[in-house]
């Protein structure tokens, strides 16, 4: 029972921590933030903007360092996990 509680606690903590920053590639180049130069990003959900007709078939990446949003018309490729 003690192991079960620990496992549940770890799962809840991981869920609350959110997604881990990843490195992505587009057009054969590693994506870097145009604001701070960071390379760690988390996918940004653009469905709300798409539903309002503001975007069509675009993908967003949010810089994990400064929060700047980078937009792409083709889905970037995840290349590795950053620490």
N, C-alpha and C positions, 0 to 999 in steps of 0.2 A: 504494500500500500504506500509506503514511504517513497519508493521509486516512482510510482505512478504520479504522486503529487509533485515530485521534482520535475518529472517529464512535462507535466501540464504547465508548471510554472515557467520552464524554459521556453515552451511553445508560446505562451502568452507574452513573455518578454520579447521574443523574436518578432512577434506580430506587431507589438507596440513600437518597436525600434524602426519599423518601416523598411523599405528596400535598401539594399546595400549599393553604394556607388559602383558603377561599371564603366569600363572603357569601351568606346564605340569607334567604328570606322565607317567612312563614307567616301566613295570615289577613290578607294585605295589609300586614303590618308587617315591617320588617327585624328579624331575630333578633339579640338581644344576650345575652351570657352573664349569667345571673342572679347570678353570683358576682363577676366582675371588670368587667363591662360591655363586654368585647371583642366584636368583630363578625366575627372570622375563625374559621372552623370547618372541621374535616375530618370526613367521614362516619365513624361508628363502627360496626363490624360487630357486630351483635347476634345473629348466628346461633347462637352457643354458648348464649346465654341462652334463645333461642327453642326450641332443641332440648331443653332441660331443662324446658320448659313454664313458664318464668318470664315470658315475654313473648309477646304475640300481635299481629302486624301493627303493630309499632312501629318508628320510625326514630330513630336516635341521631346526635347531632352532638357532637363533642368540641371544646371551645374550644382554639384553638391557643396562647393565652396562658397559661392556668392549668390546662388539662386537665379542667375541669368538664364533665360529661356532661349534655346537654339531650335529653329524650325527646319524641317527637311521635307521634301516632296517624295522622297523614297525612304523606305525604312532603313535606318542605319544598322550595321552589323555589330553585334556584341562581340568583343575580342578577348576580354579577360576581366577578372574581378580585381578591383583596386582595393588596397587596404585602408 
